[in-house]
Amino acid sequence: MDSTFALVEKEAIADLHFPTTEVLKSEKEALALKVELERAIALGNLEHHKVKIYFEDDKKKRVVNTTIWAVTDNAIVLKQNVVIPIKRIYKLEI
C-alpha cells in the first residue's frame, strides 16, 4: 500500500466530506479508472471480491479495502449505501 494513503474503515467513509474537484489530472487516467470500476463491480457482484480503493476526501488521501456493490455515473456504492464520488478516486487495486 502507498504510505501516503491512510487506511480508513468502510463505516467511517459516510462521515467524510468530498470536494467536487477531480483528483485525476488526465482524460487517460479517468478512462483507465472507468475500466477498473467496471471490472471491480463485476468481481464484487459475482464473487464478493474486495478491492483497495485509493481516494481523497477534503482532509487527506485514504484507502479502503472493500467490495464495490454498484457504480453510478458519479459515484461508487459500497455496503450500507456508503458512497465515494468517482471524481475523488485515484485508483483501484484489484
ChimeraX attribute file (.defattr): number of C-alpha atoms within 10 A of each C-alpha:
attribute: neighborCount
match mode: 1-to-1
recipient: residues
	/A:1	10
	/A:2	9
	/A:3	9
	/A:4	10
	/A:5	15
	/A:6	15
	/A:7	16
	/A:8	13
	/A:9	12
	/A:10	17
	/A:11	12
	/A:12	10
	/A:13	16
	/A:14	13
	/A:15	8
	/A:16	12
	/A:17	12
	/A:18	15
	/A:19	13
	/A:20	12
	/A:21	8
	/A:22	15
	/A:23	16
	/A:24	16
	/A:25	9
	/A:26	9
	/A:27	9
	/A:28	10
	/A:29	12
	/A:30	19
	/A:31	11
	/A:32	12
	/A:33	18
	/A:34	16
	/A:35	10
	/A:36	15
	/A:37	22
	/A:38	14
	/A:39	12
	/A:40	25
	/A:41	22
	/A:42	15
	/A:43	18
	/A:44	19
	/A:45	13
	/A:46	9
	/A:47	10
	/A:48	15
	/A:49	16
	/A:50	17
	/A:51	20
	/A:52	18
	/A:53	21
	/A:54	21
	/A:55	23
	/A:56	24
	/A:57	18
	/A:58	11
	/A:59	10
	/A:60	10
	/A:61	18
	/A:62	21
	/A:63	25
	/A:64	21
	/A:65	18
	/A:66	17
	/A:67	22
	/A:68	26
	/A:69	19
	/A:70	19
	/A:71	19
	/A:72	9
	/A:73	8
	/A:74	11
	/A:75	16
	/A:76	19
	/A:77	17
	/A:78	19
	/A:79	13
	/A:80	10
	/A:81	11
	/A:82	17
	/A:83	19
	/A:84	23
	/A:85	20
	/A:86	23
	/A:87	18
	/A:88	22
	/A:89	23
	/A:90	20
	/A:91	20
	/A:92	18
	/A:93	12
	/A:94	14
